[in-house]
Amino acid sequence: MIKKIAKHIVTMSFICLPLSLSIPAQADVQANFQYILSDFSGPVSSQWAKVAADLNRGEIYAFDPHANEVRIFNDQGMEIFSFGEDGQVNGAADLAVAEDGAIYVLTSLFSGKPITRLNYRGEPVAEVELKNLPEELRGFQPSQMEYARGSLYLLDAGNLKVLVTGTDGLFQAAYDLRSQFEALAAEQDPEKKKGLDIDISGFSVDNAGTVYLTTPSLFAAFRLKAGGLLESFGKAGSGPGKFGVVAGIAADNDGNIFVSDRLRSVVMVFDKSFNFLSEFGYRGYDQANLVVPNDVVLDNNGKVYVAQGAGKGVSCFRIINE
């Protein structure tokens, strides 16, 4: 049953008062804290929520796997709907939103029809079966999902593969990334990295259909070129622009790349050539601080949403390029 929270929302000043963050003087990107996603009772608590943006409507979807609930927020950060009470997202691992308002939910219980399409009310409409897969993808088990340009992008993190399908589940393309990841691991340290489990944490697709990933164990982030070649960047360290435990990743329409770091509790910003520009957040419990940031999502209005741990919820920052 869908719970309708409000149609007409009055912005609450105590959560929407912008607060400027201090970032390095040499940076040409600024991040201004805006709000934490909230309802009428105040900031909504969540633990590493999966976040998706409805780019046409400016709405943000936050799926809390611990609560089996999807909560929808308007462009002022106030909750307007929620669903999940009827089990629509039980066992879900991820979700994505299309231009027409269709909601795609990825289940963690692989069955051959791993995706369910819901309407804008959160009501199941159809199951999506993966079809016409090549033989080498028969055991494909998606763990994360993104939507872009009419296609679904699925990540099998365990087998280091990316699958692209239509919204009907029909096969379009696939990328086996294992050999490239293993080559990078061997290049970093042939002995230490031998037999290393390569973990993919961050996975996103920009508006042009370019795939981005992060691997905490390799202290690296990646951009997947159209031909299947991975471009990597990042260095381990504790200083500005260095990687501790990288997590979420997303890119804006200018190619700027946002990478969250759980250990350092910041979001770093790089340009499309992988040059470090700035970082924001910093560990703490003030509203403008971040606590173990994870998922990172961008809308079309210059805002970045960062999901956090410790029940702090999802924070919104406005990005200003100078």
KAWO-V353884 format. One record per residue. PHI is phi in radians with two decimals (999 if undefined). PSI is psi as a letter, one per 30 degrees, with the letter a starting at -180 (* if undefined). OMEGA is omega in radians with two decimals (NA if undefined). Layout:
phi=PHI psi=PSI omega=OMEGA
phi=PHI psi=PSI omega=OMEGA
This chain:
phi=999 psi=k omega=-3.11
phi=-1.48 psi=k omega=3.11
phi=-1.78 psi=j omega=3.13
phi=-1.52 psi=j omega=-3.05
phi=-1.48 psi=e omega=-3.13
phi=-2.94 psi=k omega=3.03
phi=-1.71 psi=e omega=-3.10
phi=-2.00 psi=j omega=-3.03
phi=-1.86 psi=k omega=3.00
phi=-1.70 psi=k omega=-3.08
phi=-1.07 psi=k omega=-3.10
phi=-1.64 psi=j omega=-3.00
phi=-1.12 psi=f omega=-3.04
phi=-1.26 psi=f omega=3.08
phi=-1.95 psi=f omega=-3.03
phi=-1.96 psi=g omega=3.13
phi=-1.25 psi=j omega=-3.10
phi=-1.08 psi=k omega=3.12
phi=-2.35 psi=j omega=-3.11
phi=-1.29 psi=k omega=3.11
phi=-1.80 psi=k omega=3.06
phi=-1.46 psi=k omega=3.08
phi=-2.32 psi=l omega=-3.04
phi=-0.96 psi=k omega=-3.05
phi=-1.10 psi=f omega=-3.07
phi=-1.40 psi=f omega=-3.06
phi=-1.31 psi=k omega=3.05
phi=-1.93 psi=g omega=3.05
phi=-2.23 psi=k omega=3.08
phi=-2.06 psi=k omega=3.10
phi=-2.14 psi=j omega=3.11
phi=-1.86 psi=k omega=3.10
phi=-1.09 psi=k omega=3.13
phi=-1.92 psi=e omega=-3.09
phi=-2.97 psi=l omega=2.91
phi=-1.81 psi=k omega=3.13
phi=-0.90 psi=k omega=-2.92
phi=-2.46 psi=l omega=2.88
phi=-2.05 psi=a omega=-3.08
phi=-1.22 psi=f omega=3.11
phi=-1.60 psi=f omega=-3.12
phi=2.19 psi=a omega=-3.12
phi=-0.97 psi=k omega=-3.14
phi=-1.51 psi=k omega=3.13
phi=-1.30 psi=k omega=3.02
phi=-2.74 psi=l omega=-3.10
phi=-2.05 psi=j omega=3.12
phi=0.88 psi=h omega=3.12
phi=-1.11 psi=l omega=2.94
phi=-1.54 psi=k omega=-3.00
phi=-2.06 psi=k omega=3.08
phi=-2.39 psi=l omega=-3.12
phi=-1.98 psi=k omega=2.94
phi=-1.55 psi=j omega=-2.96
phi=-1.18 psi=f omega=-3.12
phi=-1.33 psi=e omega=-3.06
phi=-1.83 psi=f omega=-3.14
phi=1.25 psi=g omega=-3.13
phi=-1.72 psi=l omega=-3.11
phi=-2.07 psi=k omega=3.12
phi=-1.86 psi=k omega=3.10
phi=-2.14 psi=j omega=3.13
phi=-1.79 psi=j omega=3.10
phi=-1.75 psi=j omega=-3.09
phi=-1.13 psi=f omega=3.13
phi=-1.31 psi=f omega=-3.12
phi=-1.81 psi=f omega=-3.07
phi=0.90 psi=h omega=-3.09
phi=-2.50 psi=k omega=3.01
phi=-1.89 psi=k omega=3.12
phi=-2.04 psi=k omega=-3.04
phi=-1.97 psi=k omega=-3.05
phi=-2.17 psi=k omega=3.11
phi=-1.44 psi=a omega=-3.05
phi=-1.32 psi=g omega=3.00
phi=-1.84 psi=g omega=3.09
phi=1.45 psi=g omega=-3.13
phi=-1.82 psi=k omega=-3.12
phi=-1.18 psi=k omega=3.12
phi=-2.13 psi=f omega=3.09
phi=-2.59 psi=l omega=2.92
phi=-2.66 psi=l omega=3.05
phi=-2.65 psi=l omega=-3.11
phi=2.33 psi=f omega=-3.11
phi=-1.13 psi=f omega=-3.13
phi=-1.68 psi=g omega=3.04
phi=1.50 psi=g omega=-3.09
phi=-1.09 psi=f omega=-3.07
phi=-2.11 psi=g omega=3.06
phi=-1.08 psi=k omega=-3.14
phi=1.35 psi=g omega=-3.11
phi=-1.29 psi=k omega=3.11
phi=-1.95 psi=f omega=-3.07
phi=-2.86 psi=l omega=3.06
phi=-2.59 psi=l omega=3.11
phi=-2.55 psi=l omega=-3.07
phi=-2.20 psi=k omega=-3.14
phi=-1.64 psi=l omega=-3.09
phi=-1.08 psi=e omega=-3.11
phi=-1.46 psi=g omega=3.14
phi=1.58 psi=f omega=3.09
phi=-1.15 psi=k omega=-3.12
phi=-1.94 psi=k omega=3.13
phi=-1.90 psi=k omega=-3.10
phi=-2.00 psi=k omega=3.10
phi=-1.68 psi=k omega=3.12
phi=-1.55 psi=k omega=3.09
phi=-1.49 psi=f omega=3.12
phi=-1.77 psi=j omega=-3.03
phi=-1.14 psi=k omega=-3.09
phi=-2.44 psi=g omega=-3.02
phi=1.66 psi=f omega=3.02
phi=-2.15 psi=i omega=-2.98
phi=-1.39 psi=f omega=-3.03
phi=-2.12 psi=k omega=3.04
phi=-2.04 psi=k omega=3.07
phi=-1.66 psi=k omega=3.09
phi=-1.95 psi=l omega=3.00
phi=-1.44 psi=a omega=-3.05
phi=-1.16 psi=f omega=3.09
phi=-1.54 psi=f omega=-3.10
phi=1.48 psi=g omega=-3.14
phi=-1.65 psi=k omega=3.14
phi=-1.05 psi=k omega=-3.14
phi=-1.98 psi=e omega=-3.09
phi=-2.79 psi=l omega=2.97
phi=-1.65 psi=k omega=-3.10
phi=-1.88 psi=j omega=3.12
phi=-1.69 psi=k omega=3.06
phi=-1.33 psi=k omega=-2.99
phi=-2.19 psi=l omega=3.08
phi=1.04 psi=h omega=3.13
phi=-1.27 psi=k omega=3.02
phi=-1.08 psi=l omega=-3.07
phi=-0.97 psi=e omega=-3.08
phi=-1.21 psi=f omega=3.13
phi=-1.92 psi=g omega=-3.07
phi=-1.07 psi=e omega=3.14
phi=-1.70 psi=g omega=-3.08
phi=-1.08 psi=k omega=-3.13
phi=-2.22 psi=j omega=-3.07
phi=-1.19 psi=k omega=3.11
phi=-2.06 psi=f omega=3.07
phi=-2.42 psi=l omega=-3.07
phi=-2.53 psi=k omega=3.04
phi=-2.34 psi=l omega=3.07
phi=-2.12 psi=k omega=3.04
phi=-2.82 psi=k omega=2.99
phi=0.92 psi=h omega=3.07
phi=1.42 psi=g omega=-3.12
phi=-2.20 psi=l omega=3.02
phi=-1.82 psi=k omega=3.12
phi=-1.96 psi=k omega=-3.05
phi=-2.06 psi=k omega=3.13
phi=-1.92 psi=k omega=2.93
phi=-1.75 psi=j omega=-3.03
phi=-1.15 psi=e omega=-3.12
phi=-1.20 psi=e omega=-3.11
phi=-1.85 psi=g omega=3.06
phi=1.00 psi=h omega=3.14
phi=-2.25 psi=k omega=3.07
phi=-2.11 psi=k omega=3.14
phi=-2.09 psi=k omega=3.08
phi=-2.04 psi=k omega=3.11
phi=-2.31 psi=l omega=2.92
phi=-1.30 psi=l omega=3.10
phi=-1.18 psi=f omega=3.03
phi=-1.60 psi=g omega=3.13
phi=1.52 psi=g omega=-3.10
phi=-1.31 psi=k omega=-3.07
phi=-0.99 psi=k omega=3.05
phi=-2.12 psi=e omega=-3.10
phi=-2.82 psi=l omega=3.09
phi=-2.64 psi=l omega=-3.14
phi=-2.36 psi=k omega=3.04
phi=-1.70 psi=j omega=-2.98
phi=-1.78 psi=g omega=-3.02
phi=-1.02 psi=e omega=-3.06
phi=-1.09 psi=e omega=3.13
phi=-1.22 psi=e omega=3.11
phi=-1.12 psi=e omega=-3.13
phi=-1.15 psi=e omega=3.10
phi=-1.13 psi=e omega=3.11
phi=-1.15 psi=e omega=3.12
phi=-1.06 psi=e omega=3.13
phi=-1.17 psi=e omega=3.13
phi=-1.16 psi=e omega=-3.13
phi=-1.15 psi=e omega=-3.10
phi=-2.94 psi=j omega=-3.05
phi=-0.97 psi=e omega=-3.10
phi=-1.44 psi=e omega=-3.08
phi=-1.12 psi=e omega=-3.05
phi=-1.57 psi=f omega=-3.11
phi=-1.11 psi=k omega=3.13
phi=1.32 psi=g omega=-3.12
phi=-1.16 psi=k omega=3.01
phi=-1.32 psi=j omega=-3.12
phi=-1.58 psi=j omega=-3.08
phi=-1.81 psi=k omega=3.03
phi=-1.76 psi=k omega=-3.13
phi=-1.82 psi=d omega=-3.13
phi=-1.48 psi=k omega=3.13
phi=-2.64 psi=k omega=3.12
phi=-2.65 psi=l omega=3.11
phi=-2.35 psi=k omega=-3.12
phi=-1.44 psi=a omega=-3.06
phi=-1.16 psi=f omega=3.11
phi=-1.61 psi=f omega=3.14
phi=1.57 psi=g omega=3.11
phi=-1.50 psi=k omega=-3.08
phi=-1.62 psi=k omega=3.08
phi=-2.21 psi=k omega=-3.13
phi=-2.49 psi=l omega=2.98
phi=-2.28 psi=k omega=3.06
phi=-2.27 psi=j omega=-3.12
phi=-1.01 psi=e omega=-3.07
phi=-1.18 psi=f omega=3.11
phi=-1.77 psi=g omega=-3.11
phi=0.90 psi=h omega=-3.02
phi=-2.54 psi=l omega=2.99
phi=-2.14 psi=l omega=-3.00
phi=-2.45 psi=k omega=2.95
phi=-2.13 psi=k omega=-3.10
phi=-1.65 psi=j omega=3.13
phi=-1.31 psi=l omega=-3.03
phi=-0.99 psi=e omega=-3.12
phi=-1.42 psi=g omega=3.13
phi=1.71 psi=g omega=3.14
phi=-1.52 psi=k omega=3.11
phi=-1.53 psi=k omega=2.96
phi=-1.82 psi=k omega=-3.05
phi=-2.04 psi=l omega=3.01
phi=-2.68 psi=l omega=3.11
phi=2.10 psi=k omega=3.09
phi=-2.39 psi=k omega=3.12
phi=-1.22 psi=k omega=3.11
phi=2.83 psi=l omega=-3.11
phi=-2.00 psi=f omega=-3.13
phi=-1.59 psi=l omega=3.14
phi=-0.94 psi=k omega=3.11
phi=1.40 psi=f omega=-3.13
phi=-1.71 psi=l omega=-3.05
phi=-1.74 psi=k omega=2.99
phi=-1.71 psi=d omega=3.00
phi=-2.18 psi=j omega=-3.06
phi=-1.27 psi=k omega=-3.06
phi=-2.36 psi=c omega=-3.06
phi=-1.27 psi=l omega=3.12
phi=-2.64 psi=k omega=3.10
phi=-2.78 psi=l omega=3.14
phi=-2.24 psi=k omega=3.12
phi=-1.58 psi=a omega=-3.07
phi=-1.22 psi=f omega=3.09
phi=-1.61 psi=f omega=-3.13
phi=1.55 psi=f omega=3.06
phi=-1.15 psi=k omega=-3.02
phi=-1.99 psi=k omega=-3.12
phi=-1.91 psi=k omega=-3.10
phi=-2.21 psi=k omega=3.09
phi=-1.56 psi=l omega=-3.14
phi=-2.28 psi=j omega=-3.10
phi=-1.14 psi=e omega=-3.08
phi=-1.21 psi=e omega=-3.09
phi=-1.47 psi=f omega=3.12
phi=1.00 psi=h omega=3.07
phi=-2.38 psi=l omega=2.88
phi=-1.99 psi=k omega=3.13
phi=-1.67 psi=k omega=3.14
phi=-2.10 psi=k omega=3.10
phi=-2.15 psi=l omega=3.06
phi=-1.42 psi=l omega=-3.04
phi=-1.19 psi=f omega=3.05
phi=-1.66 psi=g omega=3.10
phi=1.28 psi=g omega=3.04
phi=-1.41 psi=k omega=3.13
phi=-1.21 psi=k omega=-3.13
phi=-1.87 psi=e omega=-3.08
phi=-2.98 psi=l omega=3.00
phi=-2.59 psi=l omega=-3.11
phi=-2.59 psi=l omega=3.11
phi=1.96 psi=d omega=3.14
phi=1.19 psi=k omega=-3.01
phi=-1.10 psi=k omega=3.10
phi=2.79 psi=l omega=-3.07
phi=-1.91 psi=g omega=2.96
phi=-1.17 psi=l omega=-3.06
phi=-1.00 psi=e omega=-3.06
phi=-1.43 psi=f omega=3.13
phi=-1.48 psi=l omega=3.10
phi=-2.15 psi=k omega=3.09
phi=-2.19 psi=j omega=3.14
phi=0.80 psi=i omega=-3.10
phi=-1.16 psi=k omega=-3.09
phi=-2.30 psi=c omega=-3.07
phi=-1.13 psi=k omega=3.12
phi=-2.24 psi=k omega=-3.12
phi=-2.37 psi=k omega=3.13
phi=-1.97 psi=k omega=2.98
phi=-1.81 psi=a omega=-3.13
phi=-1.64 psi=g omega=-3.07
phi=-2.03 psi=g omega=3.09
phi=1.34 psi=g omega=3.13
phi=-1.97 psi=k omega=3.04
phi=-2.12 psi=k omega=-3.12
phi=-1.92 psi=k omega=-3.04
phi=-2.18 psi=j omega=3.07
phi=-1.44 psi=k omega=-3.05
phi=-2.25 psi=l omega=3.03
phi=-1.65 psi=a omega=3.11
phi=1.01 psi=g omega=3.09
phi=1.22 psi=g omega=-3.07
phi=-1.37 psi=f omega=3.07
phi=1.59 psi=a omega=-3.05
phi=-2.01 psi=k omega=-3.13
phi=-1.71 psi=k omega=3.12
phi=-2.01 psi=k omega=3.07
phi=-2.20 psi=k omega=3.01
phi=-1.71 psi=k omega=-3.11
phi=-1.71 psi=k omega=-3.13
phi=-2.13 psi=j omega=3.06
phi=-1.61 psi=k omega=-3.11
phi=-1.79 psi=* omega=NA
